[in-house]
Amino acid sequence: MIEVAGPNADQIRYWNEVAGPKWVALDDVISAQIRPLGLLAMDRAGIAAGERVLDVGCGLGETSLELGRRVGPGGAVVGIDISAPMLEKARATAQAAGAANATFENADAQSAALPGPFDVLYSRFGVMFFADPEAAFTNLRRALRPGARLAFVCWRSLQENPWLLVPAMTAARHVSMPQPDPHAPGPFAFADAARVRDLLSRAGFVQVQHEPVDHELSVAGGRPLDEAVELLLQLGPASAALREAKATPELIDRVRADLREAIAPHDGPGGVRMGSAVWIVTAAAG
Ligand SMILES: C[S@@+](CC[C@H](N)C(=O)[O-])C[C@H]1O[C@@H](n2cnc3c(N)ncnc32)[C@H](O)[C@@H]1O
């Protein structure tokens, strides 16, 4: 594991000690939930055989393996992530799949010396956690060849994402909700398109485009209502508030019951489906 130090120390601790183990345990469910959004960003990147791709904040490596399939045996994918437990699973999955063209680096994308030049920078929800996003994208751009493409998917605001807003409002009936700086590292840090366009421009990217996509999310990948409730207690602002409030098991039980009632109307034959809103951001390295 990399040292818990530097400007992203809080995130390094969080993704190694709190979120990483959860994502490893919930791999199948989370991957099924966000897969369509990651594939959409990948399609926008227009990956070609033989290319070299950098997958930033690659986590459990699902996207790295799909990128590896798209670039083929003549190409290569490097997944970079600060979370050792997530990368351990990524490496095991790649080995089991015989994916020889995908490798993984445990490093901070904001500061690591990267083994470029890459033709494409890709990320599925892995670029919103930098303490200094401009410095991070400047570092990432240095690893790209001139004209290389960038494509990532990130969340729009909490208010536009009912699948996380409903659990947050439910938790708020029981605990006080922290009101973080909207630009602070976290899932919604890139919701403000103008800010992201500016920081990417300052980091040396051109032709920055934001495509809004509204998507009905399969919250627990088609699993039963109770599994969707458990997942929503583990992720996002509701989970953060319960953790911060050091909620007792009894209090969590009350939130669980309320949340079940709140999302039950969204349950159907394919499981719980709720609205989500993302940006697909594309650009070119200048
Ligand atoms: C929301 S998860 C997404 C994981 C993966 N891309 C996926 O879609 O399944 C965010 C990921 O970004 C990683 N991350 C956060 N800050 C990072 C940094 N400074 N450098 C590299 N990875 C980072 C986390 O460890 C985590 O794996």
The ligand as an ORCA input file, in Angstrom:
! r2SCAN-3c Opt
* xyz 0 1
  C     -15.863      5.584     -7.202
  S     -14.450      4.557     -7.279
  C     -14.461      3.999     -8.958
  C     -13.657      2.763     -9.180
  C     -13.679      2.207    -10.600
  N     -13.253      3.182    -11.577
  C     -15.059      1.697    -10.953
  O     -15.766      2.352    -11.704
  O     -15.445      0.618    -10.479
  C     -13.146      5.764     -7.266
  C     -11.775      5.179     -7.401
  O     -10.822      6.247     -7.519
  C      -9.666      5.896     -6.778
  N      -8.900      7.115     -6.474
  C      -9.267      8.143     -5.659
  N      -8.288      9.078     -5.620
  C      -7.287      8.653     -6.421
  C      -6.000      9.170     -6.783
  N      -5.549     10.333     -6.281
  N      -5.225      8.455     -7.637
  C      -5.666      7.258     -8.138
  N      -6.865      6.711     -7.813
  C      -7.678      7.398     -6.975
  C     -10.242      5.178     -5.558
  O      -9.293      4.412     -4.859
  C     -11.342      4.345     -6.197
  O     -10.895      3.098     -6.632
*
